[in-house]
Amino acid sequence: MSAHFANNDMSFATPAEFSTQSPAVFAPQGEGMLARSLHASVAWFGAALKRRAVINELAMLSDHELTDIGLSRAEIPHVFDRGFALTHSAPRA
């Protein structure tokens, strides 16, 4: 790959407090709707950071490398769309 950074180099973008492995930090048992919505917001934000990192890394690949993995440059923004994933995972005849 010709990406300028490895996946491990992006660990700074998603701090441990955004991880789903530590939900007790944001939503202790027995808390109300506010704590649950705060936890959901933090989880969404952490996932958005990861999605953005993947899209940026794919954008750094050459057209030849993208073709090797079955993508075109125009398809990069749609990688996380459910419909796109379903059409690309279907067996091709």
mmCIF file as gemmi writes it, N, C-alpha and C atoms, coordinates in Angstrom:
data_model
loop_
_atom_site.group_PDB
_atom_site.id
_atom_site.type_symbol
_atom_site.label_atom_id
_atom_site.label_alt_id
_atom_site.label_comp_id
_atom_site.label_asym_id
_atom_site.label_entity_id
_atom_site.label_seq_id
_atom_site.pdbx_PDB_ins_code
_atom_site.Cartn_x
_atom_site.Cartn_y
_atom_site.Cartn_z
_atom_site.occupancy
_atom_site.B_iso_or_equiv
_atom_site.pdbx_formal_charge
_atom_site.auth_seq_id
_atom_site.auth_asym_id
_atom_site.pdbx_PDB_model_num
ATOM 1 N N . MET Axp A 1 ? 0.84 -1.191 0 1 0 ? 1 A 1
ATOM 2 C CA . MET Axp A 1 ? 0 0 0 1 0 ? 1 A 1
ATOM 3 C C . MET Axp A 1 ? 0.877 1.243 0 1 0 ? 1 A 1
ATOM 4 N N . SER Axp A 2 ? 0.373 2.285 -0.557 1 0 ? 2 A 1
ATOM 5 C CA . SER Axp A 2 ? 1.136 3.522 -0.588 1 0 ? 2 A 1
ATOM 6 C C . SER Axp A 2 ? 0.569 4.563 0.369 1 0 ? 2 A 1
ATOM 7 N N . ALA Axp A 3 ? -0.255 4.132 1.305 1 0 ? 3 A 1
ATOM 8 C CA . ALA Axp A 3 ? -0.818 5.075 2.271 1 0 ? 3 A 1
ATOM 9 C C . ALA Axp A 3 ? 0.314 5.659 3.106 1 0 ? 3 A 1
ATOM 10 N N . HIS Axp A 4 ? 0.173 6.897 3.498 1 0 ? 4 A 1
ATOM 11 C CA . HIS Axp A 4 ? 1.231 7.58 4.227 1 0 ? 4 A 1
ATOM 12 C C . HIS Axp A 4 ? 1.281 7.194 5.698 1 0 ? 4 A 1
ATOM 13 N N . PHE Axp A 5 ? 0.283 6.509 6.186 1 0 ? 5 A 1
ATOM 14 C CA . PHE Axp A 5 ? 0.289 6.088 7.58 1 0 ? 5 A 1
ATOM 15 C C . PHE Axp A 5 ? -0.429 4.762 7.708 1 0 ? 5 A 1
ATOM 16 N N . ALA Axp A 6 ? -0.051 4.029 8.71 1 0 ? 6 A 1
ATOM 17 C CA . ALA Axp A 6 ? -0.663 2.731 8.955 1 0 ? 6 A 1
ATOM 18 C C . ALA Axp A 6 ? -1.864 2.899 9.87 1 0 ? 6 A 1
ATOM 19 N N . ASN Axp A 7 ? -2.657 1.859 9.992 1 0 ? 7 A 1
ATOM 20 C CA . ASN Axp A 7 ? -3.844 1.894 10.846 1 0 ? 7 A 1
ATOM 21 C C . ASN Axp A 7 ? -3.463 2.208 12.288 1 0 ? 7 A 1
ATOM 22 N N . ASN Axp A 8 ? -2.343 1.665 12.762 1 0 ? 8 A 1
ATOM 23 C CA . ASN Axp A 8 ? -1.92 1.923 14.138 1 0 ? 8 A 1
ATOM 24 C C . ASN Axp A 8 ? -1.571 3.38 14.371 1 0 ? 8 A 1
ATOM 25 N N . ASP Axp A 9 ? -1.167 4.077 13.322 1 0 ? 9 A 1
ATOM 26 C CA . ASP Axp A 9 ? -0.836 5.493 13.452 1 0 ? 9 A 1
ATOM 27 C C . ASP Axp A 9 ? -2.07 6.352 13.672 1 0 ? 9 A 1
ATOM 28 N N . MET Axp A 10 ? -3.263 5.814 13.369 1 0 ? 10 A 1
ATOM 29 C CA . MET Axp A 10 ? -4.496 6.574 13.535 1 0 ? 10 A 1
ATOM 30 C C . MET Axp A 10 ? -5.121 6.369 14.909 1 0 ? 10 A 1
ATOM 31 N N . SER Axp A 11 ? -4.443 5.659 15.801 1 0 ? 11 A 1
ATOM 32 C CA . SER Axp A 11 ? -5.037 5.395 17.107 1 0 ? 11 A 1
ATOM 33 C C . SER Axp A 11 ? -5.268 6.683 17.899 1 0 ? 11 A 1
ATOM 34 N N . PHE Axp A 12 ? -4.521 7.747 17.59 1 0 ? 12 A 1
ATOM 35 C CA . PHE Axp A 12 ? -4.739 9.01 18.284 1 0 ? 12 A 1
ATOM 36 C C . PHE Axp A 12 ? -6.099 9.612 17.957 1 0 ? 12 A 1
ATOM 37 N N . ALA Axp A 13 ? -6.673 9.257 16.816 1 0 ? 13 A 1
ATOM 38 C CA . ALA Axp A 13 ? -7.924 9.868 16.375 1 0 ? 13 A 1
ATOM 39 C C . ALA Axp A 13 ? -9.138 9.315 17.111 1 0 ? 13 A 1
ATOM 40 N N . THR Axp A 14 ? -8.989 8.163 17.74 1 0 ? 14 A 1
ATOM 41 C CA . THR Axp A 14 ? -10.106 7.569 18.468 1 0 ? 14 A 1
ATOM 42 C C . THR Axp A 14 ? -9.64 7.2 19.876 1 0 ? 14 A 1
ATOM 43 N N . PRO Axp A 15 ? -9.637 8.15 20.792 1 0 ? 15 A 1
ATOM 44 C CA . PRO Axp A 15 ? -9.165 7.882 22.143 1 0 ? 15 A 1
ATOM 45 C C . PRO Axp A 15 ? -9.955 6.772 22.814 1 0 ? 15 A 1
ATOM 46 N N . ALA Axp A 16 ? -9.35 6.182 23.818 1 0 ? 16 A 1
ATOM 47 C CA . ALA Axp A 16 ? -9.962 5.042 24.508 1 0 ? 16 A 1
ATOM 48 C C . ALA Axp A 16 ? -11.315 5.4 25.126 1 0 ? 16 A 1
ATOM 49 N N . GLU Axp A 17 ? -11.496 6.653 25.503 1 0 ? 17 A 1
ATOM 50 C CA . GLU Axp A 17 ? -12.786 7 26.117 1 0 ? 17 A 1
ATOM 51 C C . GLU Axp A 17 ? -13.939 6.97 25.117 1 0 ? 17 A 1
ATOM 52 N N . PHE Axp A 18 ? -13.645 6.927 23.817 1 0 ? 18 A 1
ATOM 53 C CA . PHE Axp A 18 ? -14.691 6.782 22.811 1 0 ? 18 A 1
ATOM 54 C C . PHE Axp A 18 ? -14.965 5.325 22.488 1 0 ? 18 A 1
ATOM 55 N N . SER Axp A 19 ? -14.214 4.453 23.082 1 0 ? 19 A 1
ATOM 56 C CA . SER Axp A 19 ? -14.319 3.025 22.779 1 0 ? 19 A 1
ATOM 57 C C . SER Axp A 19 ? -15.597 2.437 23.353 1 0 ? 19 A 1
ATOM 58 N N . THR Axp A 20 ? -16.107 1.422 22.681 1 0 ? 20 A 1
ATOM 59 C CA . THR Axp A 20 ? -17.293 0.731 23.197 1 0 ? 20 A 1
ATOM 60 C C . THR Axp A 20 ? -16.919 -0.238 24.299 1 0 ? 20 A 1
ATOM 61 N N . GLN Axp A 21 ? -15.611 -0.454 24.52 1 0 ? 21 A 1
ATOM 62 C CA . GLN Axp A 21 ? -15.2 -1.335 25.597 1 0 ? 21 A 1
ATOM 63 C C . GLN Axp A 21 ? -15.281 -0.654 26.961 1 0 ? 21 A 1
ATOM 64 N N . SER Axp A 22 ? -15.493 0.637 27.005 1 0 ? 22 A 1
ATOM 65 C CA . SER Axp A 22 ? -15.57 1.315 28.293 1 0 ? 22 A 1
ATOM 66 C C . SER Axp A 22 ? -16.873 2.104 28.433 1 0 ? 22 A 1
ATOM 67 N N . PRO Axp A 23 ? -18.026 1.452 28.253 1 0 ? 23 A 1
ATOM 68 C CA . PRO Axp A 23 ? -19.285 2.19 28.325 1 0 ? 23 A 1
ATOM 69 C C . PRO Axp A 23 ? -19.628 2.679 29.722 1 0 ? 23 A 1
ATOM 70 N N . ALA Axp A 24 ? -19.066 2.056 30.763 1 0 ? 24 A 1
ATOM 71 C CA . ALA Axp A 24 ? -19.395 2.456 32.132 1 0 ? 24 A 1
ATOM 72 C C . ALA Axp A 24 ? -18.934 3.876 32.421 1 0 ? 24 A 1
ATOM 73 N N . VAL Axp A 25 ? -17.96 4.37 31.682 1 0 ? 25 A 1
ATOM 74 C CA . VAL Axp A 25 ? -17.476 5.73 31.885 1 0 ? 25 A 1
ATOM 75 C C . VAL Axp A 25 ? -18.575 6.732 31.568 1 0 ? 25 A 1
ATOM 76 N N . PHE Axp A 26 ? -19.378 6.458 30.542 1 0 ? 26 A 1
ATOM 77 C CA . PHE Axp A 26 ? -20.38 7.406 30.096 1 0 ? 26 A 1
ATOM 78 C C . PHE Axp A 26 ? -21.807 7.041 30.484 1 0 ? 26 A 1
ATOM 79 N N . ALA Axp A 27 ? -22.094 5.777 30.672 1 0 ? 27 A 1
ATOM 80 C CA . ALA Axp A 27 ? -23.464 5.379 30.983 1 0 ? 27 A 1
ATOM 81 C C . ALA Axp A 27 ? -23.483 4.326 32.083 1 0 ? 27 A 1
ATOM 82 N N . PRO Axp A 28 ? -23.283 4.768 33.33 1 0 ? 28 A 1
ATOM 83 C CA . PRO Axp A 28 ? -23.329 3.802 34.412 1 0 ? 28 A 1
ATOM 84 C C . PRO Axp A 28 ? -24.713 3.153 34.506 1 0 ? 28 A 1
ATOM 85 N N . GLN Axp A 29 ? -24.751 1.947 35.063 1 0 ? 29 A 1
ATOM 86 C CA . GLN Axp A 29 ? -26.018 1.239 35.196 1 0 ? 29 A 1
ATOM 87 C C . GLN Axp A 29 ? -26.996 2.064 36.023 1 0 ? 29 A 1
ATOM 88 N N . GLY Axp A 30 ? -28.225 2.061 35.602 1 0 ? 30 A 1
ATOM 89 C CA . GLY Axp A 30 ? -29.27 2.747 36.351 1 0 ? 30 A 1
ATOM 90 C C . GLY Axp A 30 ? -29.435 4.216 35.996 1 0 ? 30 A 1
ATOM 91 N N . GLU Axp A 31 ? -28.619 4.727 35.086 1 0 ? 31 A 1
ATOM 92 C CA . GLU Axp A 31 ? -28.744 6.131 34.709 1 0 ? 31 A 1
ATOM 93 C C . GLU Axp A 31 ? -29.899 6.316 33.737 1 0 ? 31 A 1
ATOM 94 N N . GLY Axp A 32 ? -30.303 7.525 33.54 1 0 ? 32 A 1
ATOM 95 C CA . GLY Axp A 32 ? -31.47 7.825 32.729 1 0 ? 32 A 1
ATOM 96 C C . GLY Axp A 32 ? -31.165 8.063 31.268 1 0 ? 32 A 1
ATOM 97 N N . MET Axp A 33 ? -32.125 8.682 30.631 1 0 ? 33 A 1
ATOM 98 C CA . MET Axp A 33 ? -32.056 8.904 29.199 1 0 ? 33 A 1
ATOM 99 C C . MET Axp A 33 ? -30.901 9.836 28.817 1 0 ? 33 A 1
ATOM 100 N N . LEU Axp A 34 ? -30.585 10.807 29.649 1 0 ? 34 A 1
ATOM 101 C CA . LEU Axp A 34 ? -29.507 11.739 29.334 1 0 ? 34 A 1
ATOM 102 C C . LEU Axp A 34 ? -28.173 11.006 29.211 1 0 ? 34 A 1
ATOM 103 N N . ALA Axp A 35 ? -27.891 10.121 30.145 1 0 ? 35 A 1
ATOM 104 C CA . ALA Axp A 35 ? -26.631 9.372 30.101 1 0 ? 35 A 1
ATOM 105 C C . ALA Axp A 35 ? -26.592 8.453 28.885 1 0 ? 35 A 1
ATOM 106 N N . ARG Axp A 36 ? -27.712 7.821 28.56 1 0 ? 36 A 1
ATOM 107 C CA . ARG Axp A 36 ? -27.75 6.935 27.4 1 0 ? 36 A 1
ATOM 108 C C . ARG Axp A 36 ? -27.561 7.726 26.107 1 0 ? 36 A 1
ATOM 109 N N . SER Axp A 37 ? -28.19 8.877 26.003 1 0 ? 37 A 1
ATOM 110 C CA . SER Axp A 37 ? -28.043 9.671 24.784 1 0 ? 37 A 1
ATOM 111 C C . SER Axp A 37 ? -26.631 10.248 24.678 1 0 ? 37 A 1
ATOM 112 N N . LEU Axp A 38 ? -26.019 10.587 25.801 1 0 ? 38 A 1
ATOM 113 C CA . LEU Axp A 38 ? -24.632 11.057 25.789 1 0 ? 38 A 1
ATOM 114 C C . LEU Axp A 38 ? -23.712 9.931 25.315 1 0 ? 38 A 1
ATOM 115 N N . HIS Axp A 39 ? -23.934 8.733 25.832 1 0 ? 39 A 1
ATOM 116 C CA . HIS Axp A 39 ? -23.123 7.591 25.418 1 0 ? 39 A 1
ATOM 117 C C . HIS Axp A 39 ? -23.304 7.324 23.925 1 0 ? 39 A 1
ATOM 118 N N . ALA Axp A 40 ? -24.534 7.38 23.436 1 0 ? 40 A 1
ATOM 119 C CA . ALA Axp A 40 ? -24.797 7.152 22.012 1 0 ? 40 A 1
ATOM 120 C C . ALA Axp A 40 ? -24.116 8.22 21.16 1 0 ? 40 A 1
ATOM 121 N N . SER Axp A 41 ? -24.131 9.465 21.611 1 0 ? 41 A 1
ATOM 122 C CA . SER Axp A 41 ? -23.48 10.554 20.861 1 0 ? 41 A 1
ATOM 123 C C . SER Axp A 41 ? -21.975 10.348 20.791 1 0 ? 41 A 1
ATOM 124 N N . VAL Axp A 42 ? -21.377 9.967 21.91 1 0 ? 42 A 1
ATOM 125 C CA . VAL Axp A 42 ? -19.931 9.738 21.942 1 0 ? 42 A 1
ATOM 126 C C . VAL Axp A 42 ? -19.571 8.539 21.072 1 0 ? 42 A 1
ATOM 127 N N . ALA Axp A 43 ? -20.378 7.487 21.111 1 0 ? 43 A 1
ATOM 128 C CA . ALA Axp A 43 ? -20.125 6.302 20.277 1 0 ? 43 A 1
ATOM 129 C C . ALA Axp A 43 ? -20.238 6.664 18.792 1 0 ? 43 A 1
ATOM 130 N N . TRP Axp A 44 ? -21.239 7.461 18.428 1 0 ? 44 A 1
ATOM 131 C CA . TRP Axp A 44 ? -21.403 7.871 17.04 1 0 ? 44 A 1
ATOM 132 C C . TRP Axp A 44 ? -20.199 8.696 16.588 1 0 ? 44 A 1
ATOM 133 N N . PHE Axp A 45 ? -19.756 9.62 17.438 1 0 ? 45 A 1
ATOM 134 C CA . PHE Axp A 45 ? -18.618 10.468 17.092 1 0 ? 45 A 1
ATOM 135 C C . PHE Axp A 45 ? -17.353 9.633 16.903 1 0 ? 45 A 1
ATOM 136 N N . GLY Axp A 46 ? -17.121 8.664 17.766 1 0 ? 46 A 1
ATOM 137 C CA . GLY Axp A 46 ? -15.961 7.79 17.637 1 0 ? 46 A 1
ATOM 138 C C . GLY Axp A 46 ? -16.012 6.993 16.341 1 0 ? 46 A 1
ATOM 139 N N . ALA Axp A 47 ? -17.203 6.475 15.995 1 0 ? 47 A 1
ATOM 140 C CA . ALA Axp A 47 ? -17.363 5.725 14.746 1 0 ? 47 A 1
ATOM 141 C C . ALA Axp A 47 ? -17.156 6.645 13.54 1 0 ? 47 A 1
ATOM 142 N N . ALA Axp A 48 ? -17.605 7.886 13.634 1 0 ? 48 A 1
ATOM 143 C CA . ALA Axp A 48 ? -17.427 8.836 12.534 1 0 ? 48 A 1
ATOM 144 C C . ALA Axp A 48 ? -15.941 9.131 12.309 1 0 ? 48 A 1
ATOM 145 N N . LEU Axp A 49 ? -15.176 9.217 13.386 1 0 ? 49 A 1
ATOM 146 C CA . LEU Axp A 49 ? -13.731 9.428 13.244 1 0 ? 49 A 1
ATOM 147 C C . LEU Axp A 49 ? -13.073 8.246 12.535 1 0 ? 49 A 1
ATOM 148 N N . LYS Axp A 50 ? -13.495 7.041 12.887 1 0 ? 50 A 1
ATOM 149 C CA . LYS Axp A 50 ? -12.938 5.851 12.239 1 0 ? 50 A 1
ATOM 150 C C . LYS Axp A 50 ? -13.323 5.797 10.762 1 0 ? 50 A 1
ATOM 151 N N . ARG Axp A 51 ? -14.585 6.115 10.451 1 0 ? 51 A 1
ATOM 152 C CA . ARG Axp A 51 ? -15.026 6.125 9.056 1 0 ? 51 A 1
ATOM 153 C C . ARG Axp A 51 ? -14.226 7.144 8.247 1 0 ? 51 A 1
ATOM 154 N N . ARG Axp A 52 ? -14.036 8.322 8.8 1 0 ? 52 A 1
ATOM 155 C CA . ARG Axp A 52 ? -13.291 9.376 8.104 1 0 ? 52 A 1
ATOM 156 C C . ARG Axp A 52 ? -11.848 8.944 7.86 1 0 ? 52 A 1
ATOM 157 N N . ALA Axp A 53 ? -11.221 8.264 8.829 1 0 ? 53 A 1
ATOM 158 C CA . ALA Axp A 53 ? -9.848 7.789 8.67 1 0 ? 53 A 1
ATOM 159 C C . ALA Axp A 53 ? -9.75 6.775 7.532 1 0 ? 53 A 1
ATOM 160 N N . VAL Axp A 54 ? -10.731 5.873 7.434 1 0 ? 54 A 1
ATOM 161 C CA . VAL Axp A 54 ? -10.731 4.875 6.358 1 0 ? 54 A 1
ATOM 162 C C . VAL Axp A 54 ? -10.903 5.558 5.007 1 0 ? 54 A 1
ATOM 163 N N . ILE Axp A 55 ? -11.825 6.499 4.915 1 0 ? 55 A 1
ATOM 164 C CA . ILE Axp A 55 ? -12.057 7.208 3.649 1 0 ? 55 A 1
ATOM 165 C C . ILE Axp A 55 ? -10.811 7.988 3.232 1 0 ? 55 A 1
ATOM 166 N N . ASN Axp A 56 ? -10.15 8.63 4.179 1 0 ? 56 A 1
ATOM 167 C CA . ASN Axp A 56 ? -8.928 9.367 3.868 1 0 ? 56 A 1
ATOM 168 C C . ASN Axp A 56 ? -7.821 8.433 3.392 1 0 ? 56 A 1
ATOM 169 N N . GLU Axp A 57 ? -7.709 7.274 4.029 1 0 ? 57 A 1
ATOM 170 C CA . GLU Axp A 57 ? -6.681 6.31 3.634 1 0 ? 57 A 1
ATOM 171 C C . GLU Axp A 57 ? -6.966 5.747 2.238 1 0 ? 57 A 1
ATOM 172 N N . LEU Axp A 58 ? -8.229 5.453 1.942 1 0 ? 58 A 1
ATOM 173 C CA . LEU Axp A 58 ? -8.58 4.98 0.604 1 0 ? 58 A 1
ATOM 174 C C . LEU Axp A 58 ? -8.297 6.058 -0.445 1 0 ? 58 A 1
ATOM 175 N N . ALA Axp A 59 ? -8.54 7.299 -0.105 1 0 ? 59 A 1
ATOM 176 C CA . ALA Axp A 59 ? -8.313 8.393 -1.05 1 0 ? 59 A 1
ATOM 177 C C . ALA Axp A 59 ? -6.833 8.548 -1.385 1 0 ? 59 A 1
ATOM 178 N N . MET Axp A 60 ? -5.948 8.102 -0.497 1 0 ? 60 A 1
ATOM 179 C CA . MET Axp A 60 ? -4.513 8.208 -0.747 1 0 ? 60 A 1
ATOM 180 C C . MET Axp A 60 ? -3.997 7.099 -1.66 1 0 ? 60 A 1
ATOM 181 N N . LEU Axp A 61 ? -4.795 6.06 -1.908 1 0 ? 61 A 1
ATOM 182 C CA . LEU Axp A 61 ? -4.361 4.976 -2.777 1 0 ? 61 A 1
ATOM 183 C C . LEU Axp A 61 ? -4.385 5.418 -4.242 1 0 ? 61 A 1
ATOM 184 N N . SER Axp A 62 ? -3.553 4.785 -5.043 1 0 ? 62 A 1
ATOM 185 C CA . SER Axp A 62 ? -3.553 5.081 -6.473 1 0 ? 62 A 1
ATOM 186 C C . SER Axp A 62 ? -4.776 4.425 -7.128 1 0 ? 62 A 1
ATOM 187 N N . ASP Axp A 63 ? -5.072 4.84 -8.347 1 0 ? 63 A 1
ATOM 188 C CA . ASP Axp A 63 ? -6.191 4.248 -9.079 1 0 ? 63 A 1
ATOM 189 C C . ASP Axp A 63 ? -5.971 2.755 -9.301 1 0 ? 63 A 1
ATOM 190 N N . HIS Axp A 64 ? -4.737 2.362 -9.544 1 0 ? 64 A 1
ATOM 191 C CA . HIS Axp A 64 ? -4.413 0.949 -9.75 1 0 ? 64 A 1
ATOM 192 C C . HIS Axp A 64 ? -4.674 0.142 -8.47 1 0 ? 64 A 1
ATOM 193 N N . GLU Axp A 65 ? -4.272 0.678 -7.324 1 0 ? 65 A 1
ATOM 194 C CA . GLU Axp A 65 ? -4.501 -0.016 -6.045 1 0 ? 65 A 1
ATOM 195 C C . GLU Axp A 65 ? -5.991 -0.118 -5.734 1 0 ? 65 A 1
ATOM 196 N N . LEU Axp A 66 ? -6.739 0.936 -6.045 1 0 ? 66 A 1
ATOM 197 C CA . LEU Axp A 66 ? -8.185 0.887 -5.829 1 0 ? 66 A 1
ATOM 198 C C . LEU Axp A 66 ? -8.833 -0.162 -6.726 1 0 ? 66 A 1
ATOM 199 N N . THR Axp A 67 ? -8.39 -0.249 -7.975 1 0 ? 67 A 1
ATOM 200 C CA . THR Axp A 67 ? -8.925 -1.26 -8.886 1 0 ? 67 A 1
ATOM 201 C C . THR Axp A 67 ? -8.629 -2.661 -8.364 1 0 ? 67 A 1
ATOM 202 N N . ASP Axp A 68 ? -7.447 -2.849 -7.77 1 0 ? 68 A 1
ATOM 203 C CA . ASP Axp A 68 ? -7.078 -4.153 -7.215 1 0 ? 68 A 1
ATOM 204 C C . ASP Axp A 68 ? -8.044 -4.602 -6.116 1 0 ? 68 A 1
ATOM 205 N N . ILE Axp A 69 ? -8.593 -3.668 -5.364 1 0 ? 69 A 1
ATOM 206 C CA . ILE Axp A 69 ? -9.523 -4.042 -4.295 1 0 ? 69 A 1
ATOM 207 C C . ILE Axp A 69 ? -10.981 -3.882 -4.722 1 0 ? 69 A 1
ATOM 208 N N . GLY Axp A 70 ? -11.194 -3.605 -6.01 1 0 ? 70 A 1
ATOM 209 C CA . GLY Axp A 70 ? -12.545 -3.571 -6.553 1 0 ? 70 A 1
ATOM 210 C C . GLY Axp A 70 ? -13.293 -2.27 -6.363 1 0 ? 70 A 1
ATOM 211 N N . LEU Axp A 71 ? -12.574 -1.167 -6.245 1 0 ? 71 A 1
ATOM 212 C CA . LEU Axp A 71 ? -13.204 0.147 -6.069 1 0 ? 71 A 1
ATOM 213 C C . LEU Axp A 71 ? -12.728 1.113 -7.138 1 0 ? 71 A 1
ATOM 214 N N . SER Axp A 72 ? -13.533 2.11 -7.382 1 0 ? 72 A 1
ATOM 215 C CA . SER Axp A 72 ? -13.092 3.239 -8.196 1 0 ? 72 A 1
ATOM 216 C C . SER Axp A 72 ? -13.042 4.456 -7.281 1 0 ? 72 A 1
ATOM 217 N N . ARG Axp A 73 ? -12.369 5.497 -7.733 1 0 ? 73 A 1
ATOM 218 C CA . ARG Axp A 73 ? -12.244 6.698 -6.902 1 0 ? 73 A 1
ATOM 219 C C . ARG Axp A 73 ? -13.614 7.311 -6.593 1 0 ? 73 A 1
ATOM 220 N N . ALA Axp A 74 ? -14.56 7.208 -7.523 1 0 ? 74 A 1
ATOM 221 C CA . ALA Axp A 74 ? -15.902 7.773 -7.32 1 0 ? 74 A 1
ATOM 222 C C . ALA Axp A 74 ? -16.695 7.008 -6.264 1 0 ? 74 A 1
ATOM 223 N N . GLU Axp A 75 ? -16.316 5.766 -6.002 1 0 ? 75 A 1
ATOM 224 C CA . GLU Axp A 75 ? -17.048 4.945 -5.035 1 0 ? 75 A 1
ATOM 225 C C . GLU Axp A 75 ? -16.566 5.123 -3.596 1 0 ? 75 A 1
ATOM 226 N N . ILE Axp A 76 ? -15.443 5.768 -3.382 1 0 ? 76 A 1
ATOM 227 C CA . ILE Axp A 76 ? -14.873 5.906 -2.035 1 0 ? 76 A 1
ATOM 228 C C . ILE Axp A 76 ? -15.858 6.516 -1.041 1 0 ? 76 A 1
ATOM 229 N N . PRO Axp A 77 ? -16.561 7.605 -1.365 1 0 ? 77 A 1
ATOM 230 C CA . PRO Axp A 77 ? -17.482 8.179 -0.372 1 0 ? 77 A 1
ATOM 231 C C . PRO Axp A 77 ? -18.646 7.256 0 1 0 ? 77 A 1
ATOM 232 N N . HIS Axp A 78 ? -18.891 6.237 -0.814 1 0 ? 78 A 1
ATOM 233 C CA . HIS Axp A 78 ? -20.042 5.356 -0.589 1 0 ? 78 A 1
ATOM 234 C C . HIS Axp A 78 ? -19.673 4.047 0.098 1 0 ? 78 A 1
ATOM 235 N N . VAL Axp A 79 ? -18.436 3.895 0.509 1 0 ? 79 A 1
ATOM 236 C CA . VAL Axp A 79 ? -17.968 2.635 1.078 1 0 ? 79 A 1
ATOM 237 C C . VAL Axp A 79 ? -18.788 2.215 2.291 1 0 ? 79 A 1
ATOM 238 N N . PHE Axp A 80 ? -19.262 3.138 3.087 1 0 ? 80 A 1
ATOM 239 C CA . PHE Axp A 80 ? -20.006 2.801 4.299 1 0 ? 80 A 1
ATOM 240 C C . PHE Axp A 80 ? -21.523 2.805 4.105 1 0 ? 80 A 1
ATOM 241 N N . ASP Axp A 81 ? -21.996 3.007 2.873 1 0 ? 81 A 1
ATOM 242 C CA . ASP Axp A 81 ? -23.432 2.93 2.601 1 0 ? 81 A 1
ATOM 243 C C . ASP Axp A 81 ? -23.859 1.469 2.548 1 0 ? 81 A 1
ATOM 244 N N . ARG Axp A 82 ? -24.957 1.136 3.196 1 0 ? 82 A 1
ATOM 245 C CA . ARG Axp A 82 ? -25.44 -0.243 3.234 1 0 ? 82 A 1
ATOM 246 C C . ARG Axp A 82 ? -25.751 -0.792 1.846 1 0 ? 82 A 1
ATOM 247 N N . GLY Axp A 83 ? -26.433 -0.026 1.044 1 0 ? 83 A 1
ATOM 248 C CA . GLY Axp A 83 ? -26.786 -0.467 -0.299 1 0 ? 83 A 1
ATOM 249 C C . GLY Axp A 83 ? -25.557 -0.741 -1.153 1 0 ? 83 A 1
ATOM 250 N N . PHE Axp A 84 ? -24.556 0.103 -1.023 1 0 ? 84 A 1
ATOM 251 C CA . PHE Axp A 84 ? -23.31 -0.08 -1.766 1 0 ? 84 A 1
ATOM 252 C C . PHE Axp A 84 ? -22.635 -1.378 -1.342 1 0 ? 84 A 1
ATOM 253 N N . ALA Axp A 85 ? -22.593 -1.612 -0.052 1 0 ? 85 A 1
ATOM 254 C CA . ALA Axp A 85 ? -21.961 -2.838 0.461 1 0 ? 85 A 1
ATOM 255 C C . ALA Axp A 85 ? -22.707 -4.081 -0.026 1 0 ? 85 A 1
ATOM 256 N N . LEU Axp A 86 ? -24.021 -4.018 -0.083 1 0 ? 86 A 1
ATOM 257 C CA . LEU Axp A 86 ? -24.804 -5.171 -0.546 1 0 ? 86 A 1
ATOM 258 C C . LEU Axp A 86 ? -24.55 -5.464 -2.028 1 0 ? 86 A 1
ATOM 259 N N . THR Axp A 87 ? -24.476 -4.416 -2.845 1 0 ? 87 A 1
ATOM 260 C CA . THR Axp A 87 ? -24.26 -4.643 -4.273 1 0 ? 87 A 1
ATOM 261 C C . THR Axp A 87 ? -22.844 -5.115 -4.564 1 0 ? 87 A 1
ATOM 262 N N . HIS Axp A 88 ? -21.863 -4.665 -3.777 1 0 ? 88 A 1
ATOM 263 C CA . HIS Axp A 88 ? -20.492 -5.073 -4.002 1 0 ? 88 A 1
ATOM 264 C C . HIS Axp A 88 ? -20.162 -6.43 -3.399 1 0 ? 88 A 1
ATOM 265 N N . SER Axp A 89 ? -20.968 -6.905 -2.45 1 0 ? 89 A 1
ATOM 266 C CA . SER Axp A 89 ? -20.688 -8.205 -1.848 1 0 ? 89 A 1
ATOM 267 C C . SER Axp A 89 ? -21.44 -9.327 -2.556 1 0 ? 89 A 1
ATOM 268 N N . ALA Axp A 90 ? -22.369 -8.971 -3.44 1 0 ? 90 A 1
ATOM 269 C CA . ALA Axp A 90 ? -23.118 -9.995 -4.191 1 0 ? 90 A 1
ATOM 270 C C . ALA Axp A 90 ? -22.188 -10.679 -5.181 1 0 ? 90 A 1
ATOM 271 N N . PRO Axp A 91 ? -22.347 -12.005 -5.36 1 0 ? 91 A 1
ATOM 272 C CA . PRO Axp A 91 ? -21.492 -12.707 -6.324 1 0 ? 91 A 1
ATOM 273 C C . PRO Axp A 91 ? -21.72 -12.199 -7.744 1 0 ? 91 A 1
ATOM 274 N N . ARG Axp A 92 ? -20.633 -12.036 -8.458 1 0 ? 92 A 1
ATOM 275 C CA . ARG Axp A 92 ? -20.712 -11.53 -9.826 1 0 ? 92 A 1
ATOM 276 C C . ARG Axp A 92 ? -20.609 -12.69 -10.803 1 0 ? 92 A 1
ATOM 277 N N . ALA Axp A 93 ? -21.446 -12.643 -11.835 1 0 ? 93 A 1
ATOM 278 C CA . ALA Axp A 93 ? -21.457 -13.735 -12.817 1 0 ? 93 A 1
ATOM 279 C C . ALA Axp A 93 ? -20.522 -13.455 -13.965 1 0 ? 93 A 1
